[in-house]
């Protein structure tokens, strides 16, 4: 405990606090702009971090990452443009709540749940990093394959009851993920002779296109006399948040646990954690059928998991130097830049500095509450802009965001084409979330499957030989079979009573 106190005192200096506040504002701004990811935001400040002392540099980077992840919820709720892949898991619920005049509750839940998830992640990081990292490192390619399969079962949960349409949407997402080079053989697939497709379809242009462009098209094609009514002001962002969280405290616990564990698995990350938390919450919720239609219950677990996964991803990054996702890979680079070499000995050789980093992550998530509420209040002015002015601006931001990722015009073309596809899908009531889920999990599913087959020399039984992989396989199978079994049971019961 003494070293934790010393770490806290190192943060409570004017220079460090000023840098953390500046990093918070920068992270909230960058995270709220569609197309500008948290990874990009951190990468852009590395030249500045080079000239700072280790404590302010690392505290600033950690604060920036936490704020940018949360800020991705803002454009998702107000414009239906997810700022991060994880925000896509619950974007429909938050957006529909805003449209119905419940925007204050939706964004208040996003702020508070993100902060709670981040605080839990930070506490686990400080208290149990080595133990959690040892568990996470037991995940070989076999376990990661079953984890990806488990994530795909969330497609049923985010399909809004139309499971067959959700399956078609999922297949579309998996097909898009196949475009480019085979991860094992390097053979080109689905490129159709177009060199722009060799590297695959960039995720951010696809994400922006599938969620934002349909909104623009709907407004452009709607007759003026039936154009959407103006959205009500958000009001008090904390009204109803306390009672909602007391009612859904189980979802808070579930989201925090899933976020930390999934985040700690290298290659998983916040997006998979958010989808799995959303699926678990829906399966056990009394209003599960309303998920995807704008209910506060759908937000709590997924938003909590979102930020808890950031702390989880820091565990293998600091204990073993293994990045949990692209964001922590960049943060590891900053660690090395400032002389903090991740590894098992870091808690001996640089105990004070590494605990200062952990404490900075904790403080950043405490700061997220007041700063997040202020940022939300400022960003809500967007909904007061007339839609005939807002929609062209949204389209411009989409184009800028897509181009910023790849620096090619092809990214803009990708965004527009998939936006049109998404518009047609929604017109015929095909859910978009399973397609995004397939796009997120497709590369992980394919790579772990092929690597596992090569490792096992074609023996498929190797996928269930390890206790951990067998447990994940059984859980996946149970989740897949349960809806079918329940359907057959209800059918048989109705037949007997008829």
Buried (B, 14 or more C-beta within 10 A) or exposed (E): EEBBEBBBEBBEEEEBBEBBBBBBBBBBBBBBBBBBBBBBBBBEBBEBBEEBEBBBBBBBBBBBBBBBBBBBBBBBBBBBBBBBBBBBBBBBBBBBBBBEEBBBBBBBBBBBBBBBBBBBBBBBBBEEBEEBBEBBBEBBBBBBBBBBBBBBBBBBBBBBEBBEBBBBBBBBBBBBBBBBBEEEEEEBEEBEEEEBBEEBBBBBBBBBBBBBBBBBBBBEEEEEEEEEEEBBEBBEBBEBBEEBBEEBEEBBEBBBBBBBBBBBBBBBBBBBBBBBBBBBBBBEBEEBEBBBBBBBBBBBBBBBBBBBBBBBBBBBBBBBBBBBBBBBBBBBBBBEBBEBEBBEEBBEEBEEBBBBBBBBBBBBBEBBBEBBBBBBEEBBEBBEEEBEEBBEEBBEBBBBBBBBBBEBEBBBBBBBBBBBBBBEBBEEEBBBBBBBBBBBBBBBBBBBBBBBBEEBEEEEEBBBEBEBBBEBBEBBBEBBEEBEEEEEEEEEEEEEEE
